[in-house]
Amino acid sequence: MTRLLGLDVGDRRVGVAVADEAQGTIRGLGVVRRGTVGEDAERVARIAAEQRADELVVGLPLDMSGAEGEQARRTRDWGSEIAARTGLPLSWRDERLTTEGAEAVQPRMRRDSTGRPTRSSIVARRARVDRLAAQAILRAELAAREGARNVPPESADGDTTGVCG
């Protein structure tokens, strides 16, 4: 049974979700505050053990063109180090627009008497967005794995059945 731990990595926080590949379920777990790489690895290892996760899926923040920019490089460095320290296999998943999608479904923030969002509503919203983005990363990963299982086998001449072009 494969359980995946999805991570939406930011500079300050990491959104966390877990998926059970066999059941196709995904559940947001919350957000952890970033620390040193060692502290982050300990937190991820603890969460993975608690959730019986046996693989990490880290969202890769590609540019809209699909290129890897500075943030993607930093995320790759972090994810590779976390995987090495935890001993868990690592998969990368394109996370373009996951945060925007998560923000789009958020309710209006609570406002104070001046009309500004309250500090607590800002913090709560950020945590929800990060958690939902981690869930979206896992949804994309499960869909990709399901699609890979449903790809028709290659024919004898090397063409894939059902593919034109």
C-alpha positions as CSV (number, residue, x, y, z in Angstrom):
1,M,0.0,0.0,0.0
2,T,1.5,3.4,-1.0
3,R,0.8,6.4,1.1
4,L,2.1,9.7,-0.2
5,L,3.0,12.7,1.8
6,G,2.4,15.8,-0.3
7,L,4.5,18.9,0.5
8,D,3.8,22.5,-0.8
9,V,7.1,24.2,0.0
10,G,7.3,27.9,0.7
11,D,10.0,30.1,2.1
12,R,8.3,30.2,5.6
13,R,5.8,27.3,5.6
14,V,5.2,23.9,4.2
15,G,1.6,22.8,3.4
16,V,1.2,19.1,4.2
17,A,-1.3,16.5,2.9
18,V,-1.5,12.7,2.8
19,A,-2.9,10.4,0.1
20,D,-3.7,6.8,0.1
21,E,-3.0,5.6,-3.4
22,A,-5.0,2.4,-3.1
23,Q,-8.1,4.1,-1.8
24,G,-7.6,7.3,-3.8
25,T,-8.2,9.5,-0.7
26,I,-6.5,12.7,0.0
27,R,-6.5,14.6,3.3
28,G,-5.0,17.9,4.2
29,L,-2.9,17.7,7.5
30,G,-2.0,21.3,8.0
31,V,1.1,23.5,7.8
32,V,4.5,23.3,9.4
33,R,6.8,26.3,9.9
34,R,10.1,26.1,8.1
35,G,13.3,25.9,10.2
36,T,16.7,24.6,9.4
37,V,16.8,21.7,6.9
38,G,17.6,19.4,9.8
39,E,14.6,20.6,11.7
40,D,12.4,20.3,8.6
41,A,13.6,16.8,7.9
42,E,12.8,15.7,11.5
43,R,9.3,17.2,11.2
44,V,8.7,15.5,7.8
45,A,10.0,12.2,9.1
46,R,7.8,12.4,12.2
47,I,4.7,13.3,10.1
48,A,5.5,10.5,7.6
49,A,5.8,8.0,10.4
50,E,2.6,9.1,12.0
51,Q,0.7,8.9,8.7
52,R,2.5,5.7,7.6
53,A,3.6,7.5,4.4
54,D,6.2,5.7,2.4
55,E,6.9,8.3,-0.3
56,L,7.2,12.1,-0.6
57,V,5.7,14.2,-3.3
58,V,7.0,17.7,-3.5
59,G,5.4,20.4,-5.6
60,L,7.9,22.0,-8.0
61,P,7.1,25.7,-8.6
62,L,7.8,25.9,-12.3
63,D,7.5,29.2,-14.2
64,M,4.4,29.5,-16.4
65,S,6.6,28.7,-19.4
66,G,7.5,25.4,-17.7
67,A,11.1,26.5,-17.0
68,E,12.7,26.1,-13.6
69,G,13.6,29.4,-12.0
70,E,15.3,30.3,-8.7
71,Q,12.3,29.1,-6.5
72,A,12.3,25.7,-8.3
73,R,16.0,25.3,-7.7
74,R,15.6,26.1,-4.0
75,T,12.7,23.7,-3.7
76,R,14.7,21.0,-5.5
77,D,17.6,21.5,-3.1
78,W,15.3,21.4,-0.1
79,G,13.3,18.4,-1.3
80,S,16.4,16.4,-2.2
81,E,18.0,17.1,1.2
82,I,14.7,16.1,3.0
83,A,14.5,12.9,1.0
84,A,18.1,12.0,1.8
85,R,17.7,12.7,5.5
86,T,14.4,10.8,5.8
87,G,15.3,7.9,3.5
88,L,12.0,8.3,1.7
89,P,11.7,8.1,-2.0
90,L,10.8,11.5,-3.7
91,S,8.6,12.4,-6.6
92,W,8.3,15.9,-8.1
93,R,4.9,17.3,-9.2
94,D,4.4,20.5,-11.2
95,E,2.5,22.8,-8.9
96,R,1.8,25.7,-11.2
97,L,-1.4,27.5,-10.2
98,T,-2.1,25.2,-7.2
99,T,-1.8,28.2,-4.8
100,E,-3.9,30.4,-7.0
101,G,-6.6,27.7,-7.2
102,A,-6.5,27.3,-3.5
103,E,-6.8,31.1,-3.0
104,A,-9.7,31.4,-5.4
105,V,-11.9,29.2,-3.2
106,Q,-11.2,31.0,0.0
107,P,-14.0,33.0,1.7
108,R,-13.5,36.7,2.4
109,M,-11.2,37.4,5.4
110,R,-12.6,38.7,8.6
111,R,-12.0,42.5,8.9
112,D,-11.3,44.7,11.9
113,S,-13.0,48.0,12.6
114,T,-10.8,49.8,10.1
115,G,-11.8,47.4,7.3
116,R,-8.4,45.7,7.2
117,P,-8.1,41.9,7.5
118,T,-7.3,40.8,11.0
119,R,-3.9,39.2,11.7
120,S,-5.6,35.9,12.7
121,S,-7.7,35.8,9.5
122,I,-4.5,36.3,7.4
123,V,-2.6,33.5,9.3
124,A,-5.6,31.1,9.0
125,R,-6.1,31.9,5.3
126,R,-2.4,31.3,4.5
127,A,-2.5,27.9,6.4
128,R,-5.7,26.9,4.5
129,V,-4.1,27.9,1.1
130,D,-0.9,25.9,1.8
131,R,-2.8,22.9,3.0
132,L,-5.1,23.0,-0.1
133,A,-2.1,23.4,-2.4
134,A,-0.5,20.3,-0.9
135,Q,-3.8,18.4,-1.6
136,A,-3.8,19.7,-5.2
137,I,-0.3,18.4,-5.6
138,L,-1.3,15.0,-4.5
139,R,-4.5,15.0,-6.7
140,A,-2.2,15.7,-9.7
141,E,0.2,13.0,-8.7
142,L,-2.6,10.4,-8.2
143,A,-4.1,11.4,-11.5
144,A,-0.8,11.0,-13.3
145,R,-0.2,7.6,-11.7
146,E,-3.7,6.5,-12.6
147,G,-3.2,7.7,-16.2
148,A,0.2,5.9,-16.4
149,R,-1.6,2.6,-15.4
150,N,-4.2,3.1,-18.1
151,V,-1.8,3.7,-21.0
152,P,-2.3,1.1,-23.7
153,P,0.8,-1.2,-24.3
154,E,3.0,-0.5,-27.3
155,S,2.2,-2.4,-30.4
156,A,4.9,-4.5,-32.1
157,D,5.9,-1.6,-34.4
158,G,6.5,0.8,-31.5
159,D,3.3,2.8,-32.0
160,T,1.1,3.3,-29.0
161,T,-2.5,2.2,-29.7
162,G,-4.9,5.2,-29.7
163,V,-2.2,7.9,-30.1
164,C,-2.4,9.9,-33.3
165,G,0.3,12.1,-34.8
